[in-house]
Amino acid sequence: CCRTGFPLRYKPAANAGVSTQGATTMKHTQEEINEIWENAKAKKYAEASAQHQPVICSDDDAEQCISIPNSEGTDREIYSRKNKDEEWSVIPYVGDRDF
């Protein structure tokens, strides 16, 4: 996922997009992520501080990926999908956080 900004810290879950017991819980709805994605592409968060800005990590034919901060700017959720017709799935955290 996310070839820029968060390399190798996140990996797609084996069950991404599948509801199973123990699966990573998404903190945003599909609709919220879609709205944040469109707003980020339209640069509507340009005036926000870096820690509060959603970041599009990837937007190409292979993957769309976005990093969305929490309201305090102290943590982020990473979501990915193959294309706009698929649902977003959370990319589980792997390793130590340094942000």
Buried (B, 14 or more C-beta within 10 A) or exposed (E): BBEEBBEEBBEBBEEBBEEEEEBBEBBBEEEEBBEBBEEBEEEEBEEEEEEEBBBBBBEEEEBBBBBBBEEEEEBBBBBBBEEEEEEBBBBBBEEEEEE
